[in-house]
């Protein structure tokens, strides 16, 4: 178990590299991996089940302690990213399939990777975890409504079908994980360290499946989609940070809001695209999954060097103590 935990930690740190390698292989030999496409929802369900195993009641305690901060994060998540996606689609006059895919990922809730990046960037981790948990729980209602609002001009959208998909793919696996954690906590804690390994493998397989079934579309519009995804993510991270500043939040909170707004549950975007639209509509979410695991660590490194006055004082005291 310890060896698996170490392997999971290593894969987690080098996640973007494995996703890129897997995507390149799938692009070059797509026929070998198209069989994975029907299992995308199951793979995402496994990731969400793992998330449920780590959730506790205290993860929602920040809602009661500081509701304003949590509400700002939730509104930022569900306003900034969908709005940016829609704006980019209009500005760049994207093809309908690409536009739907960009809007899909923009309307998804925050991803669990944002919690890790907030931690690495010395941000407000409890706030980050609470916002991610709240947006995920709200996703069955909010995500289909936003997709209908913004994507309906390009394609026909079935909000009720998407609601049921998110319940089955996200909410039920998370709920199962929470229930198992509640009743078998001691046994679960022994396995939690292995969860990063399972999540990394599942997400890599999801990306492989999307690249394999969408190879021709990627060949045509891959560079365009990549440029849009990078712009979408970077603008989201920047606007999230300035949203915190606008509401006079401290530096730690601003870091958390930035990560929450800019990093999406792109796996859900893939699953919804494959279930309700076309494989081509899943490409932006798949590319987002790769890219935000590159931009996230870069921003976390920058954030880690942006210290609050208290942290600067503590660092100075630590250095002074080391000299003596």
C-alpha positions as CSV (number, residue, x, y, z in Angstrom):
1,X,0.0,0.0,0.0
2,X,2.8,2.4,0.9
3,X,4.5,1.7,-2.5
4,X,1.3,2.4,-4.3
5,X,0.9,5.7,-2.3
6,X,4.4,6.8,-3.3
7,X,3.7,5.9,-7.0
8,X,0.4,7.9,-6.8
9,X,2.3,10.9,-5.3
10,X,4.9,10.7,-8.1
11,X,2.3,10.4,-10.8
12,X,0.3,13.3,-9.3
13,X,3.4,15.6,-9.4
14,X,4.2,14.6,-13.0
15,X,0.6,14.3,-14.1
16,X,0.7,16.7,-17.0
17,X,3.7,14.8,-18.5
18,X,1.8,11.5,-18.5
19,X,-1.3,13.1,-20.0
20,X,0.7,14.6,-22.8
21,X,2.5,11.3,-23.6
22,X,-0.8,9.4,-23.5
23,X,-2.4,12.0,-25.8
24,X,0.5,11.8,-28.3
25,X,0.2,7.9,-28.4
26,X,-3.6,8.0,-28.8
27,X,-3.3,10.6,-31.6
28,X,-0.8,8.4,-33.5
29,X,-2.6,5.1,-33.0
30,X,-6.2,6.0,-32.4
31,X,-7.7,2.7,-33.5
32,X,-6.0,1.0,-30.5
33,X,-7.9,3.2,-27.9
34,X,-11.4,4.0,-29.3
35,X,-12.8,1.1,-27.3
36,X,-12.3,3.2,-24.2
37,X,-14.9,5.9,-25.2
38,X,-18.0,4.1,-23.8
39,X,-16.3,3.9,-20.4
40,X,-15.6,7.7,-19.9
41,X,-18.6,8.2,-17.6
42,X,-17.5,5.2,-15.5
43,X,-14.0,6.4,-15.2
44,X,-15.1,9.9,-14.1
45,X,-17.5,8.3,-11.6
46,X,-14.5,6.5,-10.1
47,X,-12.7,9.8,-9.7
48,X,-15.8,11.4,-8.1
49,X,-16.1,8.4,-5.8
50,X,-12.6,8.9,-4.6
51,X,-13.4,12.6,-4.0
52,X,-16.4,11.5,-1.9
53,X,-14.1,9.2,0.2
54,X,-12.0,12.3,1.2
55,X,-15.0,14.6,2.0
56,X,-16.1,15.3,5.6
57,X,-18.7,17.5,7.1
58,X,-16.1,20.1,8.1
59,X,-15.3,20.6,4.4
60,X,-18.6,22.6,4.3
61,X,-18.0,24.4,7.7
62,X,-16.6,27.5,5.9
63,X,-20.1,28.2,4.5
64,X,-21.3,28.9,8.0
65,X,-18.1,30.6,9.2
66,X,-17.6,33.0,6.3
67,X,-20.5,32.7,3.8
68,X,-19.5,35.9,1.9
69,X,-16.2,34.5,0.9
70,X,-17.7,31.2,-0.3
71,X,-20.5,33.0,-2.2
72,X,-18.0,35.2,-4.0
73,X,-16.1,32.1,-5.0
74,X,-19.2,30.2,-6.2
75,X,-20.5,33.2,-8.2
76,X,-17.0,33.8,-9.6
77,X,-16.9,30.2,-10.8
78,X,-20.3,30.2,-12.4
79,X,-20.1,33.7,-13.9
80,X,-16.5,34.3,-15.0
81,X,-15.7,31.1,-16.8
82,X,-19.0,30.6,-18.7
83,X,-19.0,34.3,-19.6
84,X,-15.4,34.1,-20.8
85,X,-16.2,31.0,-22.8
86,X,-19.2,32.6,-24.5
87,X,-17.2,35.8,-25.2
88,X,-14.3,33.9,-26.8
89,X,-16.7,31.8,-29.0
90,X,-18.3,35.0,-30.3
91,X,-15.0,37.0,-30.7
92,X,-13.2,34.2,-32.5
93,X,-16.2,32.9,-34.4
94,X,-15.5,29.4,-33.4
95,X,-17.1,26.4,-35.3
96,X,-20.2,25.2,-33.6
97,X,-18.7,21.9,-32.2
98,X,-15.7,23.7,-30.8
99,X,-17.8,26.5,-29.4
100,X,-20.1,24.0,-27.6
101,X,-17.0,22.3,-26.2
102,X,-15.5,25.5,-24.9
103,X,-18.8,26.6,-23.3
104,X,-19.1,23.1,-21.8
105,X,-15.8,23.3,-19.9
106,X,-16.6,26.8,-18.9
107,X,-19.9,25.9,-17.3
108,X,-18.4,23.0,-15.2
109,X,-17.8,23.2,-11.5
110,X,-14.3,23.6,-10.0
111,X,-11.9,20.7,-10.1
112,X,-10.2,19.0,-7.1
113,X,-6.8,20.0,-8.6
114,X,-7.6,23.6,-7.5
115,X,-7.4,22.5,-3.9
116,X,-3.9,21.0,-4.3
117,X,-2.7,24.1,-6.3
118,X,-4.1,26.4,-3.6
119,X,-2.1,24.4,-1.0
120,X,1.1,24.6,-3.0
121,X,0.6,28.3,-3.6
122,X,0.1,29.0,0.2
123,X,-3.5,30.0,-0.3
124,X,-6.6,29.5,1.8
125,X,-7.1,25.8,1.5
126,X,-10.3,25.4,3.6
127,X,-12.0,28.1,1.5
128,X,-10.8,26.4,-1.7
129,X,-12.1,23.0,-0.6
130,X,-15.5,24.5,0.4
131,X,-16.0,26.3,-2.9
132,X,-15.1,23.2,-4.9
133,X,-17.5,21.1,-2.8
134,X,-20.3,23.6,-3.1
135,X,-20.0,24.1,-6.9
136,X,-19.9,20.4,-7.4
137,X,-23.1,19.8,-5.5
138,X,-24.7,22.7,-7.4
139,X,-23.6,21.4,-10.7
140,X,-26.6,19.2,-11.6
141,X,-28.8,22.3,-11.7
142,X,-26.4,25.2,-12.5
143,X,-24.2,23.5,-15.2
144,X,-27.1,22.4,-17.5
145,X,-28.8,25.8,-17.1
146,X,-25.7,27.7,-18.0
147,X,-25.0,25.4,-21.0
148,X,-28.5,25.9,-22.2
149,X,-28.2,29.6,-21.8
150,X,-24.9,30.0,-23.6
151,X,-24.8,27.1,-26.1
152,X,-28.4,26.9,-27.3
153,X,-27.7,29.2,-30.3
154,X,-25.2,26.6,-31.7
155,X,-26.9,23.3,-30.9
156,X,-30.0,21.8,-29.3
157,X,-29.4,21.4,-25.5
158,X,-31.2,18.9,-23.3
159,X,-30.9,20.3,-19.7
160,X,-32.9,17.5,-18.1
161,X,-30.8,14.8,-19.7
162,X,-27.6,16.7,-18.5
163,X,-29.1,17.0,-15.1
164,X,-29.5,13.2,-14.9
165,X,-26.0,12.6,-16.3
166,X,-24.4,14.8,-13.7
167,X,-26.4,13.1,-10.9
168,X,-25.3,9.7,-12.1
169,X,-21.7,10.6,-13.0
170,X,-20.9,13.0,-10.1
171,X,-23.4,13.2,-7.3
172,X,-24.2,9.5,-6.7
173,X,-20.5,8.4,-6.7
174,X,-19.6,11.3,-4.4
175,X,-22.5,10.4,-2.1
176,X,-21.5,6.7,-2.1
177,X,-17.9,7.8,-1.1
178,X,-19.2,10.0,1.7
179,X,-21.4,7.3,3.1
180,X,-18.6,4.7,3.0
181,X,-16.2,7.2,4.6
182,X,-18.8,7.8,7.4
183,X,-19.3,4.1,8.2
184,X,-15.9,2.7,7.5
185,X,-13.7,5.7,8.1
186,X,-10.7,3.8,9.7
187,X,-10.5,1.3,6.7
188,X,-11.0,4.1,4.2
189,X,-8.2,6.3,5.7
190,X,-5.7,3.4,5.0
191,X,-6.7,3.5,1.3
192,X,-6.9,7.3,0.8
193,X,-3.2,7.6,-0.1
194,X,-3.8,5.4,-3.1
195,X,-6.6,7.6,-4.5
196,X,-4.2,10.0,-6.4
197,X,-2.9,6.9,-8.3
198,X,-6.5,5.8,-9.3
199,X,-7.5,9.4,-10.2
200,X,-4.4,9.9,-12.4
201,X,-4.9,6.6,-14.3
202,X,-8.6,7.3,-14.8
203,X,-8.1,10.9,-16.1
204,X,-5.3,9.7,-18.4
205,X,-7.6,7.0,-19.8
206,X,-10.3,9.6,-20.4
207,X,-7.9,11.9,-22.3
208,X,-6.7,8.9,-24.4
209,X,-10.3,8.0,-25.3
210,X,-11.2,11.5,-26.3
211,X,-8.1,12.0,-28.4
212,X,-8.6,8.6,-30.1
213,X,-12.2,9.2,-31.2
214,X,-11.5,12.9,-32.1
215,X,-8.2,12.6,-34.0
216,X,-9.5,14.0,-37.3
217,X,-11.1,17.0,-35.6
218,X,-7.9,17.6,-33.6
219,X,-5.9,17.5,-36.8
220,X,-8.1,20.3,-38.2
221,X,-8.7,22.6,-35.3
222,X,-6.2,21.4,-32.6
223,X,-4.1,24.5,-32.5
224,X,-7.1,26.8,-32.5
225,X,-8.7,24.9,-29.6
226,X,-5.4,24.9,-27.7
227,X,-5.1,28.7,-28.1
228,X,-8.7,29.2,-26.9
229,X,-8.2,26.9,-23.9
230,X,-5.0,28.6,-22.8
231,X,-6.6,32.0,-23.1
232,X,-9.8,30.9,-21.3
233,X,-7.8,29.3,-18.4
234,X,-5.3,32.2,-18.0
235,X,-8.0,34.8,-18.1
236,X,-10.0,32.9,-15.5
237,X,-7.1,32.6,-13.2
238,X,-6.3,36.3,-13.5
239,X,-9.9,37.5,-13.1
240,X,-10.4,35.2,-10.2
241,X,-7.5,36.8,-8.4
242,X,-8.8,40.3,-9.2
243,X,-12.3,39.3,-8.1
244,X,-10.8,38.7,-4.6
245,X,-9.0,42.0,-4.7
246,X,-12.2,43.8,-5.7
247,X,-13.9,42.5,-2.6
248,X,-10.8,43.4,-0.5
249,X,-9.9,39.8,0.4
250,X,-6.5,39.1,1.9
251,X,-3.8,37.5,-0.3
252,X,-4.5,33.9,0.8
253,X,-8.1,34.2,-0.1
254,X,-7.3,35.8,-3.5
255,X,-5.0,32.9,-4.3
256,X,-7.8,30.4,-3.5
257,X,-10.4,32.3,-5.5
258,X,-8.0,32.5,-8.5
259,X,-7.5,28.7,-8.5
260,X,-11.2,28.0,-8.0
261,X,-12.3,30.2,-10.8
262,X,-9.6,29.2,-13.3
263,X,-9.4,25.4,-12.8
264,X,-12.4,23.3,-14.0
265,X,-13.7,19.8,-13.6
266,X,-12.8,19.2,-17.2
267,X,-13.4,15.4,-16.9
268,X,-17.1,16.3,-16.4
269,X,-17.0,18.4,-19.6
270,X,-15.6,15.4,-21.5
271,X,-18.3,13.1,-20.1
272,X,-21.2,15.5,-20.9
273,X,-19.8,16.1,-24.4
274,X,-19.6,12.4,-25.2
275,X,-23.1,11.7,-23.8
276,X,-25.0,14.7,-25.2
277,X,-23.0,16.2,-28.1
278,X,-20.2,14.8,-30.3
279,X,-16.6,13.5,-29.6
280,X,-15.3,16.8,-31.2
281,X,-17.1,18.8,-28.5
282,X,-15.1,16.8,-25.9
283,X,-11.7,18.0,-27.3
284,X,-11.6,21.4,-25.5
285,X,-12.3,19.7,-22.1
286,X,-9.6,17.1,-22.8
287,X,-7.1,19.8,-23.8
288,X,-8.1,21.9,-20.7
289,X,-7.4,18.8,-18.5
290,X,-3.8,18.8,-19.9
291,X,-3.2,22.6,-19.8
292,X,-4.6,23.5,-16.4
293,X,-2.2,20.9,-14.9
294,X,0.6,22.9,-16.5
295,X,-0.6,26.4,-15.7
296,X,-1.8,25.5,-12.2
297,X,1.7,24.4,-10.9
298,X,3.3,27.4,-12.6
299,X,0.9,29.8,-10.9
300,X,1.2,27.9,-7.6
301,X,5.0,28.5,-7.7
302,X,4.4,32.3,-8.3
303,X,1.8,32.4,-5.5
304,X,4.1,30.6,-3.1
305,X,6.6,33.5,-3.5
306,X,3.9,36.1,-2.9
307,X,3.8,36.3,0.9
308,X,1.5,38.0,3.4
309,X,3.1,40.4,5.9
310,X,2.8,37.7,8.6
311,X,4.5,35.1,6.4
312,X,7.3,37.6,5.5
313,X,7.8,38.2,9.3
314,X,7.9,34.5,10.0
315,X,10.4,33.9,7.2
316,X,12.6,36.7,8.5
317,X,12.4,35.3,12.0
318,X,13.3,31.8,10.7
319,X,16.3,33.1,8.8
320,X,17.5,35.1,11.8
321,X,17.2,32.0,14.0
322,X,19.2,29.9,11.5
323,X,22.0,32.5,11.6
324,X,22.3,32.2,15.4
